Amino acid sequence: MRLIAGKATALAAVLAALLLVPQPASAATQLIGNGTFNSSTSPWAAIGQTTVAAESGRLRVDVKAIVANAWDAMVASPTTAALNPGKSYTLSFDAYSTVAFKARATVQYTATPSSNQSLATDVQLTTASKRYSIPFTAATASSTAAEVTFQLGGSGGTPVVRFDNVSLLETQTTRPTALYVSSQSNPAKWAAANQGTTEAQAIQANIANKPIFEWFGNWFGDITQAVDSYVGAAQAQDKLPMLVAYNIPNRDACALHSGGGAGDATGYHNWITDFAKAIGTRHAVVVLEPDGVAAAGCVTKIGKDPEDQYRMLLDATQVLKAQAPNTWVYLDAGNATWIAADAMAPLLVKSGIANTRGFSVNVSNYITTADSQAYAVAVNGYLSGSVGAKKYVIDTSRNGNGPYSDSTPEDNWCNPPGRKLGTPPAQQPTGAEYVFWVKVPGDSDGPCGISDEPAGTFDPALAMALINGTS
């Protein structure tokens, strides 16, 4: 497909200089030499009927003439190292066009570009910037010096296309053992914005420097961008990213403070598919829909059928298993005081627990680790006769002082006073596979208890109360 001899020769020379001693990619090795275009377009080359320029931190590509073939108008950049045949990679990028059309993205060997492409996929560009995240496996070849191309011909017009944040990373061969600490968590961002204060120092030292789950829902307009950016940042550090999928229709049907979610089953299927594809073949941990199983019965209050909730969860487990095969998924099982173990087990079965690694307990709650573990063991006892005992994880983010008790137990889950941080996240030698901080310490449960903030909003006073174990 590469018919422009002069440009191909020039690009081959660049590749030869870069790849004199090919080095295997690693989890932390970015294989795109310039994916942010802050000052130049180099080493990206315009090929055929295109021109390129760096514009406001993006790569601007002008298609100069109407051409029939996609490869007659393209841009290409050599990878900074040869590919490793049989290994998994993820190509990610942001793109938009002056007109919507179907472009083509490839990762191909420069010695045989038209016949040996590890990745060759159509990409539907739109007039709004979108994130694209595409996993692939490097093909076998005798010469594995590679390039990334965006082929923009064949649209019937002369579009202007802009690219940004182009990334190519090899998936870790072995699963990372260290958990990812994000500088973009709510506590970390608050501490960074309030440096020098006593509160910021305490929150940074006790919460923000810990591996905390990132929650994903419909508050992200581009779920692919949100998930890919988070997982990619963890991958670049060879750390294990931890995500909560929280977008099922009729979400939080019992308490309503975190209500919302996808509009219907089709919308949720599409959302969880985009979520899973954005993780791709990379390693990750996902807690699937906190309270989704336990709160399903509450949807009858709004005229919905709990069985529909279980079917949507079943579908989500199937999608994650197929699209994110290296992700350990834990389907949420509520907490030890909500639904009895013998009743919870069959609900987990119909919700797809067989497709997952296991289940989570105590997410966003305060039950002690010992009681949570006893509950998980009991659930497993009932699962063993059907799908078999599963791995389980416990949320210890706020259970340091155990549950709160007063005369109105129905709201004791909502920012209660006198609670405390629990055991920091870590893999466990026995019992629970992990203790995690799934709930972000300091994020409000809603305008209730000792916080007036909306659900999911970081409240530094609430965080300090958890650090000090006081009100």
Secondary structure, 3 states (H helix, E strand, C coil): CCCCHHHHHHHHHHHHHHCCCCCCCCCCCCCECCCCCCCCCCCCEEEECEEEEEECCEEEEEECCCCCCHHHEEEEEEECCCCCCCCEEEEEEEEEECCCEEEEEEEEECCCCCCCEEEEEEEEECCCCEEEEEEEECCCCCCCCEEEEEECCCCCCCCEEEEEEEEEEECCCCCCCCECCCCCCHHHHHHHHCCCCHHHHHHHHHHHCCCECEEECCCCCCHHHHHHHHHHHHHHCCCECEEEECCCCCECCCCCCCCECCCCHHHHHHHHHHHHHHHCCCCEEEEECCCCCCCHHHHHHHCCCHHHHHHHHHHHHHHHHHHCCCEEEEEECCCCCCCCHHHHHHHHHHCCHHHCCEEEECCCCCCCHHHHHHHHHHHHHHHCCCCCCCEEEEECCCECCCCCCCCCHHHCCCCCCCCECCCCCEECCCCCCEEEECCCCCECCCCECCECCCCCCECHHHHHHHHHCCC
